[in-house]
Amino acid sequence: MEQARCPLRFVVGMLDPVSGAPMAARFKELVPNADVVELPDVGHYPQVEAPERVLAACEEFWKALWERL
């Protein structure tokens, strides 16, 4: 991820005890200009727990990429 040559967006369930807030912080530490969407009330499975918000975050990201073309 640190050397990715394409734009990245991370959608993180902040209540996830394994890969939530600590991983979001680590992404921001390692990836220059990290694009992290933090879902404060979501756990380990954002795509199941908050599918509409995950989709919205993805669509926003894709739209921004498309507009840069």
N, CA, C and O atoms as a DFTB+ gen file, in Angstrom:
276 C
 N C O
     1  1       0.809      -1.177       0.000
     2  2       0.000       0.000       0.000
     3  2       0.865       1.259       0.000
     4  3       0.496       2.269      -0.600
     5  1       1.988       1.201       0.657
     6  2       2.834       2.379       0.729
     7  2       3.359       2.785      -0.651
     8  3       3.633       3.960      -0.893
     9  1       3.495       1.832      -1.534
    10  2       4.063       2.103      -2.852
    11  2       3.052       1.908      -3.968
    12  3       3.431       1.719      -5.124
    13  1       1.794       1.952      -3.637
    14  2       0.749       1.772      -4.647
    15  2       0.872       2.864      -5.702
    16  3       1.162       4.020      -5.396
    17  1       0.647       2.475      -6.930
    18  2       0.726       3.439      -8.021
    19  2      -0.655       3.864      -8.502
    20  3      -0.797       4.510      -9.541
    21  1      -1.650       3.496      -7.741
    22  2      -3.008       3.898      -8.076
    23  2      -3.639       4.488      -6.817
    24  3      -3.208       4.181      -5.705
    25  1      -4.642       5.320      -6.981
    26  2      -5.313       5.889      -5.806
    27  2      -5.959       4.797      -4.959
    28  3      -6.472       3.806      -5.478
    29  1      -5.920       5.000      -3.650
    30  2      -6.501       4.054      -2.708
    31  2      -7.457       4.792      -1.773
    32  3      -7.224       5.944      -1.405
    33  1      -8.507       4.124      -1.406
    34  2      -9.396       4.627      -0.359
    35  2      -9.640       3.468       0.603
    36  3      -9.904       2.343       0.179
    37  1      -9.549       3.751       1.890
    38  2      -9.790       2.754       2.913
    39  2     -11.091       3.104       3.625
    40  3     -11.267       4.228       4.095
    41  1     -11.996       2.141       3.700
    42  2     -13.255       2.317       4.426
    43  2     -13.149       1.434       5.661
    44  3     -13.045       0.211       5.558
    45  1     -13.177       2.064       6.824
    46  2     -12.840       1.362       8.066
    47  2     -13.975       1.459       9.072
    48  3     -14.479       2.546       9.356
    49  1     -14.372       0.313       9.607
    50  2     -15.298       0.272      10.738
    51  2     -14.506       0.523      12.000
    52  3     -13.718      -0.327      12.415
    53  1     -14.696       1.657      12.608
    54  2     -13.862       2.063      13.733
    55  2     -14.106       1.245      15.004
    56  3     -13.271       1.266      15.908
    57  1     -15.226       0.527      15.094
    58  2     -15.486      -0.316      16.267
    59  2     -14.855      -1.701      16.160
    60  3     -14.930      -2.494      17.099
    61  1     -14.244      -1.986      15.036
    62  2     -13.586      -3.277      14.849
    63  2     -12.398      -3.357      15.805
    64  3     -11.476      -2.549      15.700
    65  1     -12.400      -4.320      16.742
    66  2     -11.314      -4.402      17.720
    67  2      -9.994      -4.875      17.112
    68  3      -8.936      -4.688      17.713
    69  1     -10.046      -5.479      15.944
    70  2      -8.836      -6.011      15.314
    71  2      -8.249      -5.026      14.311
    72  3      -7.059      -4.717      14.364
    73  1      -9.070      -4.539      13.412
    74  2      -8.543      -3.701      12.333
    75  2      -9.341      -2.420      12.158
    76  3      -9.555      -1.968      11.033
    77  1      -9.774      -1.841      13.247
    78  2     -10.553      -0.601      13.185
    79  2      -9.679       0.625      13.332
    80  3      -8.844       0.909      12.473
    81  1      -9.870       1.349      14.415
    82  2      -9.166       2.618      14.631
    83  2      -7.638       2.489      14.550
    84  3      -6.994       3.354      13.957
    85  1      -7.036       1.432      15.130
    86  2      -5.573       1.324      15.018
    87  2      -5.098       1.188      13.562
    88  3      -4.065       1.745      13.191
    89  1      -5.849       0.450      12.748
    90  2      -5.452       0.303      11.349
    91  2      -5.665       1.605      10.580
    92  3      -4.849       1.958       9.729
    93  1      -6.738       2.315      10.863
    94  2      -6.966       3.610      10.204
    95  2      -5.800       4.548      10.507
    96  3      -5.299       5.232       9.615
    97  1      -5.379       4.575      11.744
    98  2      -4.247       5.425      12.121
    99  2      -2.972       4.983      11.415
   100  3      -2.173       5.813      10.981
   101  1      -2.791       3.682      11.305
   102  2      -1.582       3.156      10.645
   103  2      -1.596       3.478       9.154
   104  3      -0.560       3.839       8.596
   105  1      -2.759       3.354       8.494
   106  2      -2.868       3.727       7.078
   107  2      -2.411       5.170       6.901
   108  3      -1.625       5.481       6.007
   109  1      -2.916       6.041       7.766
   110  2      -2.585       7.465       7.665
   111  2      -1.098       7.715       7.897
   112  3      -0.508       8.628       7.320
   113  1      -0.510       6.893       8.747
   114  2       0.911       7.024       9.046
   115  2       1.774       6.577       7.860
   116  3       2.780       7.213       7.547
   117  1       1.380       5.490       7.208
   118  2       2.205       4.888       6.166
   119  2       1.951       5.402       4.755
   120  3       2.868       5.429       3.935
   121  1       0.734       5.803       4.466
   122  2       0.360       6.151       3.096
   123  2       0.270       7.665       2.962
   124  3      -0.544       8.302       3.631
   125  1       1.104       8.242       2.100
   126  2       1.024       9.690       1.908
   127  2      -0.368      10.109       1.427
   128  3      -0.936       9.479       0.535
   129  1      -0.905      11.155       2.011
   130  2      -2.237      11.657       1.639
   131  2      -3.293      10.566       1.688
   132  3      -4.145      10.481       0.803
   133  1      -3.239       9.745       2.701
   134  2      -4.175       8.621       2.831
   135  2      -5.620       9.105       2.779
   136  3      -5.985      10.113       3.385
   137  1      -6.415       8.365       2.047
   138  2      -7.850       8.649       1.923
   139  2      -8.565       7.590       2.759
   140  3      -8.764       6.460       2.311
   141  1      -8.944       7.963       3.962
   142  2      -9.561       7.015       4.887
   143  2     -10.959       7.499       5.240
   144  3     -11.140       8.630       5.693
   145  1     -11.942       6.635       5.029
   146  2     -13.310       6.916       5.442
   147  2     -13.547       6.138       6.728
   148  3     -13.529       4.908       6.733
   149  1     -13.768       6.859       7.806
   150  2     -13.970       6.233       9.110
   151  2     -15.466       6.148       9.398
   152  3     -16.169       7.159       9.397
   153  1     -15.935       4.947       9.640
   154  2     -17.329       4.723      10.015
   155  2     -17.343       4.480      11.525
   156  3     -17.053       3.369      11.969
   157  1     -17.675       5.499      12.319
   158  2     -17.496       5.439      13.767
   159  2     -18.339       4.404      14.496
   160  3     -17.953       3.945      15.571
   161  1     -19.470       4.033      13.938
   162  2     -20.388       3.120      14.638
   163  2     -20.463       1.749      13.975
   164  3     -21.457       1.038      14.121
   165  1     -19.420       1.384      13.251
   166  2     -19.402       0.134      12.484
   167  2     -18.231      -0.722      12.948
   168  3     -17.179      -0.209      13.329
   169  1     -18.434      -2.046      12.909
   170  2     -17.413      -2.983      13.354
   171  2     -16.600      -3.585      12.224
   172  3     -16.205      -2.890      11.287
   173  1     -16.355      -4.880      12.322
   174  2     -15.428      -5.589      11.437
   175  2     -15.945      -5.781      10.012
   176  3     -15.147      -5.977       9.095
   177  1     -17.238      -5.731       9.812
   178  2     -17.806      -6.010       8.492
   179  2     -18.599      -4.815       7.963
   180  3     -19.826      -4.881       7.888
   181  1     -17.923      -3.727       7.596
   182  2     -18.643      -2.542       7.129
   183  2     -19.571      -2.829       5.949
   184  3     -20.665      -2.271       5.859
   185  1     -19.127      -3.697       5.052
   186  2     -19.937      -3.998       3.865
   187  2     -21.233      -4.710       4.226
   188  3     -22.176      -4.699       3.435
   189  1     -21.304      -5.326       5.400
   190  2     -22.517      -5.997       5.869
   191  2     -23.285      -5.091       6.828
   192  3     -24.511      -4.998       6.760
   193  1     -22.554      -4.426       7.719
   194  2     -23.181      -3.610       8.751
   195  2     -23.707      -2.268       8.234
   196  3     -24.690      -1.737       8.750
   197  1     -23.042      -1.728       7.214
   198  2     -23.426      -0.411       6.690
   199  2     -23.222      -0.363       5.178
   200  3     -22.480       0.483       4.678
   201  1     -23.879      -1.269       4.448
   202  2     -23.610      -1.369       3.004
   203  2     -23.883      -0.074       2.244
   204  3     -23.172       0.236       1.287
   205  1     -24.887       0.680       2.647
   206  2     -25.195       1.916       1.932
   207  2     -24.069       2.933       2.082
   208  3     -23.726       3.635       1.130
   209  1     -23.500       3.006       3.273
   210  2     -22.409       3.972       3.502
   211  2     -21.123       3.534       2.824
   212  3     -20.361       4.369       2.336
   213  1     -20.877       2.234       2.790
   214  2     -19.698       1.736       2.083
   215  2     -19.842       2.019       0.591
   216  3     -18.901       2.490      -0.048
   217  1     -21.006       1.735       0.044
   218  2     -21.239       2.016      -1.371
   219  2     -21.104       3.507      -1.657
   220  3     -20.496       3.888      -2.657
   221  1     -21.655       4.348      -0.805
   222  2     -21.553       5.796      -0.998
   223  2     -20.090       6.241      -0.988
   224  3     -19.692       7.084      -1.792
   225  1     -19.289       5.677      -0.082
   226  2     -17.869       6.021      -0.020
   227  2     -17.156       5.583      -1.296
   228  3     -16.298       6.301      -1.809
   229  1     -17.506       4.422      -1.798
   230  2     -16.907       3.927      -3.043
   231  2     -17.333       4.776      -4.228
   232  3     -16.504       5.144      -5.059
   233  1     -18.603       5.083      -4.311
   234  2     -19.098       5.889      -5.438
   235  2     -18.466       7.277      -5.439
   236  3     -18.111       7.795      -6.497
   237  1     -18.326       7.875      -4.275
   238  2     -17.685       9.184      -4.171
   239  2     -16.242       9.114      -4.681
   240  3     -15.784       9.990      -5.414
   241  1     -15.547       8.068      -4.281
   242  2     -14.158       7.856      -4.695
   243  2     -14.074       7.676      -6.204
   244  3     -13.247       8.311      -6.860
   245  1     -14.922       6.817      -6.760
   246  2     -14.904       6.561      -8.203
   247  2     -15.252       7.815      -8.988
   248  3     -14.649       8.089     -10.026
   249  1     -16.214       8.571      -8.501
   250  2     -16.620       9.806      -9.196
   251  2     -15.451      10.787      -9.230
   252  3     -15.175      11.391     -10.267
   253  1     -14.772      10.945      -8.112
   254  2     -13.619      11.853      -8.053
   255  2     -12.522      11.401      -9.025
   256  3     -11.889      12.229      -9.680
   257  1     -12.303      10.090      -9.112
   258  2     -11.302       9.580     -10.048
   259  2     -11.723       9.856     -11.475
   260  3     -10.909      10.279     -12.297
   261  1     -12.972       9.623     -11.771
   262  2     -13.489       9.831     -13.131
   263  2     -13.354      11.300     -13.543
   264  3     -13.012      11.600     -14.687
   265  1     -13.618      12.195     -12.620
   266  2     -13.539      13.630     -12.919
   267  2     -12.114      14.097     -13.156
   268  3     -11.897      15.127     -13.795
   269  1     -11.145      13.354     -12.652
   270  2      -9.742      13.712     -12.870
   271  2      -9.231      13.254     -14.223
   272  3      -8.162      13.685     -14.655
   273  1      -9.973      12.390     -14.899
   274  2      -9.536      11.893     -16.214
   275  2      -9.658      12.949     -17.282
   276  3      -9.333      12.694     -18.442
